[in-house]
Amino acid sequence: MSLDWNDLAAGRADALDGSLVEIAGWIAPFAPAERHDYFLLVPEPFCCIGCLPADAGACLEVFACTPLATRSRPVRLVGRLRRLIDDPAGWRYQLRDARLAAGEAERDGGLSRRDLMMTASLVALAAATTAPLPWRRAAAAEPDAARQVIADTIAIDMHSHAGRIIRRGDRFAPVAEPMRRGGMAAICLAMVADSPTLHVMADRRIVATRNPQPGELVAWGRGAFGRLLALAESERLGIVTDAASLQAARGKGPAIIVAAEGADFLDGSLERLDEALHSYRLRHLQLTHYRVNELGDIQTAPAVHNGLTDFGAEVVRACNRLGIVVDVAHGTYELVKRAAAVTTKPLILSHTSLIAEPRALTRLILPDHARAIAATGGVIGIWPLSTAFHNQRAYVEGIARMVDTVGVDHVGIGTDMLGLTVPSVFDDYADLPDVAGGLLALGFNRDEAGKILGGNYARVFAASVG
C-alpha cells in the first residue's frame, strides 16, 4: 500500500508494522559513494549531511536488496515497514528489503511532475519546485548578453567557503582565478565558528555533541579568522570594508567580505565583536550555525530559547551600530521574527531555498519565513545543492520562484562553495555567465538579473556598513 510521510510523522504508520509499503522520497546516504544499500529516505531535498532530519520519526532507515545510486530527484521504493521500539540509535521506522518501485529502474532522467504527484506528501514541494512559471521565455540568452549583465553589476556570492578554510589544516584551494574567469567580483568568505564542537554521528548527521571548554571557541575563532586572512593574502584578494571598496572590487579584481558562520567566537561578550571588526575586518555575521549557541535556536535541532535570545538581540543591535551585516541563515523562524523586530538595518539569509509545506528541523524555508526577511529590506540567497535542483536550469527556476514570493529586490545567490557535502549544480565561479544567461532566458531583464547576481546584496551591504 502507499505510505504518506504524514502517516509516519503522526504515528499512524505504527499499524502497518510488517506490511509491504510504497513510499517516495530522497535518498540521503551516510557516506560518499556511488551506490548505497544502507541509507536514509527523507521527505524533502537536503543541502548536506548535517542538515538531515534530527527527528528520527521524520525519515526512514532503509536496508536495500541491492545497492542503489543516489539521485537528484525523489525515488519510489517498495519494502517491508518495521516499527522499532527502543532502538539504540533512536530510529522509529525501517524499510527492509527495499527495492525500486516498478518503472523506477529504467528511469534515470530529471525530476518530472508526475514523479512528485505520485505521493501526496510531495504535492506541495512539486508546486514549489516544478510548476510552470507563467512568465517563462523559451529563448536562450546570448553569451555576450550574459557577460554584459555581469559587467554592468557587481556579482557577489552571499555565502562561500571557497579557498577551503573550514577546518584547521585544510590546504587552501584556488579561488581568485575561478572568480576572474566568471566575473565574480566579491564573495562573503565565511569561517566556521562552532567547528570544534561538531561531530559526524554514526548516521552521518553533523551535530554539536559537547559544550565547548571555557575560551575554546574564542581561541578557535581567532585562528579561523587568521586562516581566512592568510588565504586572502596568498590569493591576492582584496578585503572589502565599506561600500566604496565593494564597488571598487568590480574593476580592481576579486575581493572578499570577511564573514563568520556562527557567532560562537563571541562566547557571550560583545567586546569580541569589536575585536573581530577591528582585528579581522569582519563585516558579515551569521548568528547561528549547527550549535544552539548563546544567540538563539537553529533549524536543525529542537528549540531551546524560543528564537533569538536577549544576548542575540544585543548582538543584532551592536552589528547595526558597528556596521556589520546580520545574517540569520540556520536560525529558526522565531529567531528571524525577533531579529526582524530588533534590527534597524536589512537582514540577510545567505543560503537556503523555498519549500511550500512545513517540515520539522529543515534548512528550507516557508514563504512567510522569506517574507520576514524581505520586510526588513533584506535578501535571501538561493544555494545550488543538487538534491534540491537537478540541474542548473532548475536552480535558476528556484531563484525565480523566490522572486515570485518576495520580489526581485530581495533575492540573491549563496553558493556555499566548497561547503556542501552533496554535489552542486553551480560548483565553479567560472559558471557564473551560465547562471546569468539562465536568468535572462527566463525573462528577467538585465537590471533584474543584475540585482539577483549581486546588486541586491550590495544595497544591503551599503545600508549596513556604509
Residue pairs with C-beta under 8 A, 6 or more apart in sequence:
1 16
1 19
1 20
1 21
1 22
2 21
2 22
2 23
2 119
3 13
3 16
3 21
3 22
3 23
3 81
4 23
4 119
4 120
4 121
5 23
5 25
5 43
5 58
5 119
5 121
6 12
6 120
6 121
7 13
7 16
8 57
8 58
8 60
8 92
8 93
9 57
9 58
9 360
11 57
13 81
13 83
13 93
14 83
16 81
16 83
17 81
17 82
17 83
18 80
18 81
18 82
19 80
19 81
20 78
20 79
20 80
20 81
21 78
21 79
21 80
21 81
21 95
22 76
22 77
22 78
22 101
23 41
23 60
23 76
23 77
23 95
23 119
24 74
24 75
24 76
24 77
24 115
24 116
24 118
24 119
24 121
24 122
25 41
25 42
25 43
25 60
25 74
25 75
25 77
25 119
26 41
26 42
26 43
26 44
26 45
26 46
26 71
26 74
26 75
26 387
27 36
27 39
27 40
27 41
27 62
27 68
27 70
27 71
27 75
28 39
28 40
28 41
28 42
28 46
28 49
28 52
28 59
28 387
29 36
29 39
29 40
29 70
29 204
30 36
30 38
30 39
30 40
30 49
30 202
30 203
30 204
31 204
32 421
34 69
34 70
35 67
35 68
35 69
35 70
36 64
36 67
36 68
36 69
36 70
37 63
37 64
37 65
37 66
37 67
37 68
38 61
38 62
38 63
38 64
39 62
39 64
39 68
39 70
40 52
40 53
40 59
40 60
40 61
40 62
40 203
41 59
41 60
41 62
41 77
41 95
42 52
42 53
42 58
42 59
42 60
43 58
43 59
43 121
43 122
43 359
44 125
44 355
44 359
44 362
44 364
45 125
45 353
45 364
45 385
45 387
45 388
46 52
46 362
46 363
46 385
46 387
46 388
46 422
47 351
47 363
47 383
47 385
47 387
47 388
47 416
47 420
47 422
48 206
48 385
48 419
48 420
48 421
48 422
49 200
49 204
49 205
49 206
49 421
49 422
50 198
50 205
50 206
50 207
50 290
50 300
50 421
51 300
51 362
51 363
52 59
52 203
52 204
52 205
53 59
53 360
53 361
53 362
54 205
54 207
54 300
54 301
54 302
54 361
55 360
55 361
56 87
56 89
56 90
56 91
56 92
57 92
57 93
58 359
58 360
58 361
60 93
60 94
60 95
61 89
61 91
61 93
61 94
61 95
62 77
62 79
62 94
62 95
62 98
63 79
63 94
63 95
63 96
63 97
63 98
64 77
64 79
64 98
64 99
65 97
65 98
65 99
66 99
68 75
68 100
71 108
72 110
72 111
72 386
72 387
72 389
72 390
72 391
72 423
73 110
73 111
73 112
73 115
73 390
74 111
74 115
74 116
74 119
74 122
75 100
75 101
75 104
76 100
76 101
76 104
76 115
76 118
76 119
77 95
77 98
77 99
77 100
77 101
77 104
78 98
78 99
78 100
78 101
79 95
79 96
79 97
79 98
79 99
80 95
80 96
80 97
81 93
81 94
81 95
81 96
82 93
82 94
82 95
82 96
83 92
83 93
84 91
84 92
84 93
84 94
89 202
89 203
110 390
110 391
110 394
111 129
111 130
111 390
111 394
112 130
113 126
113 130
113 131
116 122
116 123
116 125
116 126
116 129
116 130
117 123
117 126
121 357
124 355
124 356
124 357
125 355
125 356
125 357
127 356
128 354
128 355
128 356
128 357
128 401
129 354
129 388
129 389
129 394
129 397
129 398
129 401
133 397
133 400
133 401
133 404
133 442
135 442
135 443
136 442
136 443
137 441
137 442
137 443
138 441
139 441
140 437
140 441
141 436
141 437
141 438
141 439
141 440
141 441
142 437
143 433
143 437
145 437
145 440
145 446
146 433
146 434
146 436
146 437
146 440
147 183
147 433
147 436
148 446
149 436
149 439
149 440
149 446
149 449
149 450
149 453
150 182
150 183
150 432
150 433
150 436
150 453
151 183
152 446
152 450
153 449
153 450
153 451
153 453
153 454
153 455
154 185
154 186
154 246
154 247
154 249
154 250
154 454
154 455
154 458
155 182
155 183
155 184
155 185
155 186
155 432
155 453
155 454
156 184
156 185
156 186
156 187
156 188
156 246
156 257
156 412
156 453
156 454
156 457
156 458
157 184
157 186
157 187
157 188
157 413
157 414
157 415
157 417
157 429
158 188
158 348
158 350
158 351
158 379
158 381
158 412
158 413
158 414
158 457
159 188
159 190
159 259
159 261
159 286
159 327
159 329
159 350
159 351
159 381
159 383
159 414
159 415
159 416
159 419
160 187
160 188
160 189
160 190
160 414
160 415
160 416
160 417
160 418
160 419
161 189
161 190
161 192
161 416
161 417
161 418
161 419
162 173
162 175
162 178
162 179
162 187
162 189
162 417
162 418
162 429
163 172
163 173
163 174
163 175
163 189
163 228
163 231
163 235
163 418
164 170
164 171
164 172
164 173
164 418
165 172
165 189
165 191
165 224
165 227
165 228
165 231
166 191
166 192
166 195
166 418
166 419
167 192
167 195
168 223
168 224
168 227
170 227
172 230
172 231
172 234
172 235
173 418
174 235
175 187
175 231
175 235
175 237
175 254
175 429
176 235
176 236
176 237
176 253
176 254
178 184
178 428
178 429
178 430
179 185
179 187
179 254
179 429
180 253
180 254
181 429
181 430
182 428
182 429
182 430
182 431
182 432
182 433
183 432
183 433
184 254
184 429
184 432
185 249
185 250
185 254
185 255
185 454
186 240
186 246
186 249
186 254
186 255
186 256
186 257
186 454
187 254
187 256
187 257
187 417
188 256
188 257
188 259
188 284
188 350
189 228
189 231
189 232
189 256
189 257
189 258
189 259
190 259
190 260
190 261
190 284
190 286
190 419
191 221
191 224
191 225
191 227
191 228
191 259
191 260
191 261
192 224
192 261
192 262
192 289
193 217
193 220
193 221
193 224
193 260
193 261
193 262
193 263
193 264
193 265
193 289
194 208
194 217
194 262
194 264
194 289
194 290
194 291
194 293
195 220
195 224
196 212
196 216
196 217
196 220
197 208
197 209
197 210
197 211
197 212
197 217
197 264
197 291
198 206
198 207
198 208
198 209
198 290
198 291
199 206
199 207
199 208
199 209
199 210
200 206
201 207
201 209
206 290
207 290
207 301
208 290
208 291
208 292
208 301
212 264
215 267
217 264
217 265
217 267
218 265
218 267
218 272
220 265
221 260
221 264
221 265
221 272
221 276
222 265
222 280
224 265
225 258
225 260
225 276
225 279
225 280
225 282
226 280
228 256
228 258
228 280
229 239
229 258
229 280
229 281
231 237
232 238
232 239
232 256
235 254
236 253
237 253
237 254
237 255
237 256
238 245
238 248
238 249
238 252
238 253
238 254
238 255
238 256
239 245
239 255
239 256
239 258
239 281
240 246
240 249
240 255
240 256
240 257
240 283
240 461
241 281
241 283
241 465
242 323
242 465
242 466
243 458
243 461
243 462
243 465
243 466
245 255
246 255
246 257
246 458
246 461
246 462
247 458
248 255
249 255
257 283
257 284
257 325
257 461
258 280
258 281
258 282
258 283
258 284
259 282
259 283
259 284
259 285
259 286
259 327
260 276
260 282
260 284
260 285
260 286
261 286
261 289
261 329
261 330
262 286
262 287
262 288
262 289
262 290
262 291
262 293
262 330
263 273
263 285
263 286
263 287
263 288
263 293
263 294
263 295
263 315
264 289
264 291
264 293
264 294
265 272
265 276
266 272
266 273
266 294
266 295
266 315
267 294
268 294
268 311
270 314
270 315
270 318
273 282
273 285
273 315
273 318
273 319
273 322
273 324
274 322
276 282
276 285
277 283
277 322
277 323
277 324
282 324
283 323
283 324
283 325
283 461
283 465
284 324
284 325
284 327
284 348
285 315
285 319
285 324
285 325
285 326
285 327
286 327
286 328
286 329
286 330
286 350
287 293
287 295
287 296
287 308
287 312
287 315
287 316
287 326
287 327
287 328
287 330
287 331
287 335
287 339
288 295
288 296
288 297
288 298
288 328
288 330
288 331
288 335
289 298
289 330
290 298
290 300
290 301
290 330
291 298
292 298
292 301
292 304
292 305
294 309
294 311
294 312
295 308
295 309
295 311
295 312
295 315
296 305
296 307
296 308
296 309
296 312
296 331
296 332
296 335
297 303
297 304
297 305
297 306
297 307
297 308
297 331
297 332
297 334
297 335
298 330
298 331
298 332
299 330
299 331
299 332
299 361
299 362
299 363
300 330
300 361
300 362
300 363
301 361
302 361
303 332
303 334
305 312
306 334
307 332
307 334
307 335
307 337
307 338
308 316
308 331
308 334
308 335
308 338
308 339
308 342
312 335
312 338
312 339
313 338
313 339
313 342
316 326
316 339
316 342
316 343
317 342
317 343
317 344
318 324
319 325
319 326
319 345
319 464
320 326
320 343
320 344
320 345
320 464
323 464
323 465
323 466
324 464
324 465
325 345
325 348
325 460
325 461
325 464
325 465
326 339
326 343
326 345
326 347
326 348
326 464
327 347
327 348
327 349
327 350
328 335
328 336
328 339
328 347
328 348
328 349
328 373
329 348
329 349
329 350
329 351
329 352
329 381
329 414
330 363
331 339
333 365
333 366
333 368
333 369
333 372
336 347
336 349
336 369
336 372
336 373
337 372
339 347
340 347
340 372
340 373
340 375
340 376
343 376
345 376
345 460
345 463
345 464
346 376
346 377
346 378
346 379
346 459
346 460
346 463
346 464
347 373
347 376
347 378
348 373
348 378
348 379
348 380
348 381
348 457
348 460
349 365
349 370
349 373
349 378
349 379
349 380
349 381
350 381
350 414
351 381
351 382
351 383
351 414
351 415
351 416
352 363
352 364
352 365
352 380
352 381
352 382
352 383
352 414
353 364
353 365
353 382
353 383
353 385
353 388
353 389
353 398
353 402
354 364
354 365
354 366
354 367
354 370
354 398
354 401
354 402
354 405
355 362
355 364
355 365
355 366
356 366
356 367
358 366
364 388
365 380
367 405
367 406
370 380
370 402
370 405
370 406
370 410
371 405
371 406
373 379
373 380
373 406
373 410
374 380
374 406
374 407
374 409
374 410
377 410
377 460
377 463
378 410
378 460
379 410
379 411
379 412
379 456
379 457
379 460
380 402
380 406
380 410
380 411
380 412
381 411
381 412
381 413
381 414
381 457
382 395
382 398
382 399
382 402
382 411
382 412
382 413
382 414
383 413
383 414
383 415
383 416
383 420
384 392
384 395
384 413
384 415
384 424
384 425
384 426
384 427
385 416
385 420
385 422
385 423
385 424
385 425
386 422
386 423
386 424
386 425
387 422
388 398
389 395
389 397
389 398
389 425
390 425
391 425
392 425
392 426
392 431
392 434
392 435
392 438
393 438
394 425
395 425
395 426
395 435
395 438
396 435
396 438
396 439
396 441
396 442
397 442
399 411
399 413
399 439
399 452
400 439
400 442
400 444
402 411
403 411
403 444
403 452
408 444
408 448
408 451
408 452
409 451
409 456
409 459
410 456
411 451
411 452
411 456
412 452
412 453
412 454
412 456
412 457
413 426
413 435
413 452
413 453
413 454
415 424
415 426
415 427
416 424
417 424
417 427
417 429
426 435
432 453
435 453
436 449
436 453
439 448
439 449
439 452
439 453
440 446
440 449
444 452
